[in-house]
Amino acid sequence: MEEFIKTAQDLLFLYAPKVITALLILLIGLYVIKIVIKSSRKLMQKRGVDLTLQKFLGNLLGWILKILLFITVISQLGVATTSFAAIIAAAGLAIGLALQGSLGNFAGGILIMIFKPIKIGDFIEAQGESGTVKEIEIFTTKLNTTDNKEVIIPNGALSNGNIVNYSTEATRRVDFTFGVGYDSDIKKTKDIIFGILNKHPLILKEPATAVNLSELGDSSINFFTRAWVKKEDYWAVKFDVMEQTKEAFDAAGIEIPYPHNVNIVKKA
């Protein structure tokens, strides 16, 4: 027992200073990393660096500094960095295979930063999801959907797939298809639609609106309508024109046929 206590004391005196020093280095290092990242972001903001690139570089810098801090801490504990490097080299193939997807996502994040198909604040559609870009991180991109859900997409899939960016251009075209009965007057119908489009304050004068008879359907004559708006006014115009056209058709006595797959019980 005396020998055990003496051995424990010797180990304590030998390793306690190293452990305490390592903990101090860890705590101070994390605090310094926090300050460095914060200062770098302020510097990038001052120099007008794009917000998307600011956050990406901040995350990347944080990971690099934490890895260096980890190596410093284990060195303080007595683990030889040369031995540590040899272990990493020996396990490099296994680590590479295990992290193949993550490395692909990291490369995808780099490609997004270089070619900039999207940026924070853009409304996009990709990988079967749509929403506003909230953040582009090292491995993933976060979207906020219109119903306020967070969607996380791996950067590898995002950079290699199709991306529809609805925020790139200043204007968008709103398309409508209005169907009326075969007994309806074509000119009158077009005049009503044109009147609604031309009076709407959010619809642009150029490019000009268009109303064309596009199809003779099974139960209706279909008019294809185009109007151009600012991108932020898209949904407001979409809903307004649909509602106003229905009301105008009803007032003019123009019949809107019901779909064949909907059973309507009309009042006597």
N, C-alpha and C positions, 0 to 999 in steps of 0.2 A: 504493500500500500504506500509506503514511504517513497519507494522508487517511482510508482505511478504518479504520486503527487509532485515529485521533483521533476519528472518528465513533462507533466502538464504545465508546471510553472515555467520550465525552460521554453516550451513551445509558445506559451502565452507571451513571455518577454520577447521572444524572437519574432512572432508574427503580429502581435497586437499593434505595434507602431505602423507596420505596413498596411494592416487592415484599416486603421484609423486614417492614415494618410490617403489611402485609396478612396475611402468614403468622402473625405474632404475634397479630393480632386474631382470626384464624381459630382458632388453638390455644387462646387464652385464652377465646374465645367458646364453643367446644365444651365446655371445662371448666366454665364458668359455667352453661351450659345444663344440663349433667349435674347440677350442684348444685341448680339451681332446680327441676328436675323431681323430684329426690329429696326436696327440702324440701317441695314441694307435696304429694307423696304422703303424707309423714309428717303434714302438716297435715290432709289429708283423712281419714287413718286416725284421727287424734286426735278429729276431729269426727264420726266414725261414718259417713262417706260410704260408700255401697254399693261393694263391691270392683269390680264391673263398671264402675261409673261412674268409679272411681279410675283404672283402667287406660286407659279411653277418653279421659278428660280429660288424662291424662299423655301419651298419644301425640299428641293434638291440640296440646297446649302445646308439645311437642317440635318438631313440624312448623312451627308458627308462628314459634318462636324461631329455628329454623335458616334459614327464609326471610329473616327480618330480618337475621340474621348474614350471609347471602349477599349481600344488598343492601349492607350496610356494607362488606364486603370489596371488592366490585367498585367501590364509590365511592372507596375508598382507592387503588385502582389507577388512578384517573383517569377512569373511565367515569361520565359525568354521569347522575345518577339520573333527571333529566327525560327524557333521551334513552332511557334504559332503560325508563322507563314508557311512552314513546311507542311503542317497539318492541313491548312487551307488548300495548298497546292495538291496534296495527295487526295483530298476529297473534292477537288474542283470539278471533276467529271460528274460525280454523283450530285453535287449541288447544282451544277449547270442543268442536268436533266430534270431535277426536281423543280427548279425555278424557271424552266423553259417558258411557261406561260407568263410568268411575272416579267421575265426579260423581254418578251414580246410586247407586253403592255408598256414597259418602260420605253422601248424603242418607238412604240406608237405614240407615246406622249411627246417624245422628242420631235417626231414627224409633225405632230399637230402644232407644236411651237414654231417649227421652221416654216411650214407652208400656210399656217393660219387659216384653215378652212372654217374654223369657228372661233368665237371669243366669248368671254363672260358677258351675259346679257342677251345673246342671240337666241332666238326661238328656232329650234331645229327639230328634224325628224330623222331618226337613225336607229338601226337595229330593232325596228318594230315599236319604238317608243318616241314620244314627242314631248317637248317641254323647253323651258328656258335654261340655258347653261348657267349653272350656279358656281361651279368651280372646276378647274382642270388641274388634277393632281398628278403625281408622278406616274401612277399606275392606272388610275381611273378618272372618269369625268362624271360629275354629278349634275343631274337635271332636276328642275322643279316642274312638275306637270301642272296643267291648268286647274286641276282639283287639289293642288298643294300636296302632292306626294313626291318623295325624293326617289329618283331612279339613278342607280349607279351602273355605268357602262364601262367595261374594260377598254383601255385605250387601244389595245391591239386590234380588237374587233372594230372599234370606231374608226381607226385610221385606215383599215383595209376594206371597209364597207361603204355603202352609199350614204351620203349625208345630204339632206334637203335643208338648206338654210333659208328661212323665211325672212331674215333680218338684213340680208346683204344689200338688197335693192331698196331704194326709197319708196317705190310704189309697188302695188300689187293689182292684179286684175281679179275682179269678182265676177264669177260666172253663175248664171241662173238658167234654168229651163222651166218655162211656163207652158202648161198644156191647157188648151181650151177645146170646147166641143166643136164638132164639124159644122155646126150651124152658125158658128160665130163669124162676125165680119173681120176679115184679116186686117184691113187697114185700120179699123177702129181699135182693134186689139193692140196693134203696133203703136198707134198714137197714144193710147193709155200708158203703155210701158215707157215709151219715150218721155212722156210728160212727167212721170214719176222720177225717172233718172235725171232729167234735166233740171228739175226743181230741187233735188236733194243737195244740201249745202256741202256735203263732204265728198261728193263725186267730182272728179277733176274734169275740166273741159277738154284737156288734151292728155292723152289720146282720146279721140272721140268715142262716145258710146256706140254700141251696135245692137240692133234687134233684127234677127233674121229667122224666117220660117225654116227650121232645120229638119223636121221629120213629120211625115204623115203616119202617126202611130195607129195602133189597133183601135183605140177609142178616143184619140185626141189629136189635135194639131199642135205640135210642139214648137215653141219659139226659143231659140238660143240667144241669150242676152249677155253682153259684155259691158263692164264698166270699170274704170280705173280709179283707184283711191290711194291715199297715203297708207303705208303698211300698218300704222297704228289704228287706222279707221276701218280696217277690213271687216271685222265682225259687226261693228255698229251698222255699217251700210248693208251688210248681208241680211241682218235681222229686220232692219227698217224697210228695205225694199220688198222683202217677202210679205211682210204684214200689209204695207200700203198697197201692193198690187192686188192682194186678195180682196181688200176692202173696195178698191176701185172696180174690180171685176164684178163684185156683188152689186155695187151701185149702178153699174152700166148694164146689168142683166146678162153678163157673159158667163156661160156655164163652164165650170171647172169639173171635168169628169172625175168620178171616183175610181181608184185603182180596182182592177178586177178581183184582187185577193182580199178586199175589204168589204164586209157586209154592212151596208148602211140601212138603218130603219128610218125612213122618212116620215115626218109627221103628216097626218091626214089634212 
